[in-house]
Amino acid sequence: MTPEFAIQIVRQAIMTAFWISAPLLAVGFVAGIVMSLVQILTSIQDNAFSAIPRLLAFLAALMVSLPWMLNKITVYTVATLGDLSRYAR
């Protein structure tokens, strides 16, 4: 296995992890900004008021994107482990 091949494998793993986590991080970010704006407009500074809607938005995004995430992980795993002979070189 050449160093370039090892770098390519690590790069693919990092990019797969990034693409899997990106939708959830984006939903969490947007929900946090929206809840912060609502708290500023209503002057409600309760932690539960902001945490519960963010968690619900995160859970909804997880349920919606879970099939896509599992497909992405499966494709990556099959591509990585599908031909183990290429790692023996």
Secondary structure, 3 states (H helix, E strand, C coil): CCHHHHHHHHHHHHHHHHHHHHHHHHHHHHHHHHHHHHHHHHCCCCHHHHHHHHHHHHHHHHHHHHHHHHHHHHHHHHHHHCCHHHHCC
